[in-house]
Amino acid sequence: MSAPEPPPDPREIYRAYVADWDRYIAPADRQAAEYAKLSVEYGKLALQSAFILNGGAIIAVASLVQNLHDIDVSSLVQSAIWFIAGLTSTAIATALAYYNFAVIGEVIILQAHCRDYDLKANYGYGPPKDQNDDAKATAAKVARRRPIITGTMVLAIVFGILAYAFLSGGALSIIAKTNFSRSQVSTTIPSLAPKQEAPKPHP
């Protein structure tokens, strides 16, 4: 009768798992990280553009008030309120995005601690995860922060969309309420056509 085979070494099993993880899961994980980086860059570009467009629109409204005559100033002030609301929405979206990334960074650190507890348990340097109070507390912190990440992300997107909605509302308000006469346009916008000299009389 042959002797029973010894049980597999947990360390060998874990090494095989890590090798398979690197082969099948790590490439998708790296690709997801690249797409997340791209989404962050496009989000930053959208917020910066909203700041520039709404701020420039406010400056343009002030220029219209100074340069155009016979114009309803109150209507332009109402339009400026739209752009100020757009700037405010952009600032709120930026603050929410900052807090979102701060919480994500904290969660990444906590998840690294959870993996450290798992490794210590697998190598016999610590108690099992279900018996480790520190591991349970860390996992609970991660679970509490996940709704915060989702909520701040959704709110940042909503306020970013509102910033462009306010920008569009202000532009449409100016178009609807400002009545440019031909004389105002001619005095405000210089003609690009070359000036023609009057014909000289023949002697």
Secondary structure by P-SEA (a helix, b strand, c coil): cccccccccaaaaaaaaaaaaacccaaaaaaaaaaaaaaaaaaaaaaaaaaaaaaaaaaaaaaaaaccccccaaaaaaaaaaaaaaaaaaaaaaaaaaaaaaaaaaaaaaaaaaaaaaaaaaacccccccccaaaaaaaaaaaaaaaaaaaaaaaaaaaaaaaaaaaaaaaaaaaacccccaaaaaacccccccccccccccc
